[in-house]
Amino acid sequence: MSATTSIPAAAVPAHALRRGTRGFAAVVLFLTGSIVSAITLFVLPASAIARIPLTILIVLAVVFAIAHFVAMYGLIRRRDWAAPLTLYVVAIGLGLAAFGGLTLLTGFDPLGRPDAEAALASRIQIVGLLTWLAGSWIVAGRFAVRGMAPPDRTPEPTSDVAPASVVVSHPRVTVADATRTRVGLRPNSASA
């Protein structure tokens, strides 16, 4: 027989209980950040947008992609600013996904080449990409907020009544305070 030791719940820090939730949010942010980086660096420069707005758009998209990785680092390291930054990334990403969907409805392919028509297959792929990104951003935001929140604790009952008294069968003590602990004393110990 081997004796197993258990760690009391008070020995585990409260933030350790949410480590997996923050880690999952960081993984989802890594995936979406990688996709945004790839779109920014490889697809967006060949899109059907004029040169000056495209330059500004690429710079903003690079900053947006870097924000994914900064938020990921903050979630892993349990920084206080990580959840708000993740929510900003989520809000911007959902806005971009909605804008991309609206441009597809008007017939403009936001990621297409200037000379290409928006084919049905291309539009379906972009709708799928935008839907997947929007869902991933929502999941990342939900788990980032949930992972940074303090664990749910039940409040200690507070009462204004006097401590409970217990009748004790001892030759010298007739009533004892039930809220006091007996430190260093063992029951039935022989004392001289």
Contacts in CASP RR format, 6 or more apart in sequence:
PFRMAT RR
TARGET T0000
AUTHOR 0000-0000-0000
METHOD contacts of the structure
MODEL  1
MSATTSIPAAAVPAHALRRGTRGFAAVVLFLTGSIVSAITLFVLPASAIA
RIPLTILIVLAVVFAIAHFVAMYGLIRRRDWAAPLTLYVVAIGLGLAAFG
GLTLLTGFDPLGRPDAEAALASRIQIVGLLTWLAGSWIVAGRFAVRGMAP
PDRTPEPTSDVAPASVVVSHPRVTVADATRTRVGLRPNSASA
14 150 0 8 1.000
14 151 0 8 1.000
15 78 0 8 1.000
17 151 0 8 1.000
18 146 0 8 1.000
18 147 0 8 1.000
18 148 0 8 1.000
18 149 0 8 1.000
18 151 0 8 1.000
20 147 0 8 1.000
21 143 0 8 1.000
21 146 0 8 1.000
21 147 0 8 1.000
22 75 0 8 1.000
22 76 0 8 1.000
22 78 0 8 1.000
22 82 0 8 1.000
22 143 0 8 1.000
22 144 0 8 1.000
22 147 0 8 1.000
22 148 0 8 1.000
23 75 0 8 1.000
23 76 0 8 1.000
23 143 0 8 1.000
24 143 0 8 1.000
25 75 0 8 1.000
25 86 0 8 1.000
25 139 0 8 1.000
25 140 0 8 1.000
25 141 0 8 1.000
25 143 0 8 1.000
25 144 0 8 1.000
25 147 0 8 1.000
26 72 0 8 1.000
26 75 0 8 1.000
26 76 0 8 1.000
28 136 0 8 1.000
28 139 0 8 1.000
28 140 0 8 1.000
28 143 0 8 1.000
29 68 0 8 1.000
29 69 0 8 1.000
29 71 0 8 1.000
29 72 0 8 1.000
29 75 0 8 1.000
29 86 0 8 1.000
29 89 0 8 1.000
29 140 0 8 1.000
29 144 0 8 1.000
30 68 0 8 1.000
30 69 0 8 1.000
30 72 0 8 1.000
31 136 0 8 1.000
32 68 0 8 1.000
32 133 0 8 1.000
32 136 0 8 1.000
32 137 0 8 1.000
32 140 0 8 1.000
33 65 0 8 1.000
33 68 0 8 1.000
33 69 0 8 1.000
35 129 0 8 1.000
35 133 0 8 1.000
36 61 0 8 1.000
36 64 0 8 1.000
36 65 0 8 1.000
36 68 0 8 1.000
36 133 0 8 1.000
37 65 0 8 1.000
37 68 0 8 1.000
39 61 0 8 1.000
39 111 0 8 1.000
40 58 0 8 1.000
40 61 0 8 1.000
40 62 0 8 1.000
40 64 0 8 1.000
40 65 0 8 1.000
43 111 0 8 1.000
43 112 0 8 1.000
44 54 0 8 1.000
44 57 0 8 1.000
44 58 0 8 1.000
44 61 0 8 1.000
44 111 0 8 1.000
45 54 0 8 1.000
45 58 0 8 1.000
46 112 0 8 1.000
46 113 0 8 1.000
47 54 0 8 1.000
47 110 0 8 1.000
47 111 0 8 1.000
47 112 0 8 1.000
47 113 0 8 1.000
47 114 0 8 1.000
48 108 0 8 1.000
48 109 0 8 1.000
48 112 0 8 1.000
48 113 0 8 1.000
48 114 0 8 1.000
48 116 0 8 1.000
49 57 0 8 1.000
64 89 0 8 1.000
64 92 0 8 1.000
64 93 0 8 1.000
67 85 0 8 1.000
67 88 0 8 1.000
67 89 0 8 1.000
68 89 0 8 1.000
70 85 0 8 1.000
71 82 0 8 1.000
71 85 0 8 1.000
71 86 0 8 1.000
71 89 0 8 1.000
71 144 0 8 1.000
73 79 0 8 1.000
73 82 0 8 1.000
74 81 0 8 1.000
74 82 0 8 1.000
74 85 0 8 1.000
75 82 0 8 1.000
75 83 0 8 1.000
75 86 0 8 1.000
75 144 0 8 1.000
75 147 0 8 1.000
75 148 0 8 1.000
78 148 0 8 1.000
80 148 0 8 1.000
82 144 0 8 1.000
82 148 0 8 1.000
83 141 0 8 1.000
83 144 0 8 1.000
83 145 0 8 1.000
83 147 0 8 1.000
83 148 0 8 1.000
86 140 0 8 1.000
86 141 0 8 1.000
86 144 0 8 1.000
86 145 0 8 1.000
87 141 0 8 1.000
87 144 0 8 1.000
87 145 0 8 1.000
89 137 0 8 1.000
89 140 0 8 1.000
90 137 0 8 1.000
90 138 0 8 1.000
90 140 0 8 1.000
90 141 0 8 1.000
93 133 0 8 1.000
93 134 0 8 1.000
93 137 0 8 1.000
94 134 0 8 1.000
94 137 0 8 1.000
94 138 0 8 1.000
97 130 0 8 1.000
97 131 0 8 1.000
97 133 0 8 1.000
97 134 0 8 1.000
97 137 0 8 1.000
98 134 0 8 1.000
100 110 0 8 1.000
100 126 0 8 1.000
100 130 0 8 1.000
101 126 0 8 1.000
101 127 0 8 1.000
101 130 0 8 1.000
103 109 0 8 1.000
103 110 0 8 1.000
104 110 0 8 1.000
104 118 0 8 1.000
104 123 0 8 1.000
104 126 0 8 1.000
104 127 0 8 1.000
107 118 0 8 1.000
107 123 0 8 1.000
108 118 0 8 1.000
109 116 0 8 1.000
109 117 0 8 1.000
109 118 0 8 1.000
109 122 0 8 1.000
109 123 0 8 1.000
109 126 0 8 1.000
110 126 0 8 1.000
111 126 0 8 1.000
112 118 0 8 1.000
112 122 0 8 1.000
116 122 0 8 1.000
163 177 0 8 1.000
163 178 0 8 1.000
163 179 0 8 1.000
163 180 0 8 1.000
164 177 0 8 1.000
164 178 0 8 1.000
164 179 0 8 1.000
165 175 0 8 1.000
165 176 0 8 1.000
165 177 0 8 1.000
165 178 0 8 1.000
166 175 0 8 1.000
166 176 0 8 1.000
166 177 0 8 1.000
166 178 0 8 1.000
167 174 0 8 1.000
167 175 0 8 1.000
168 174 0 8 1.000
168 175 0 8 1.000
168 176 0 8 1.000
END
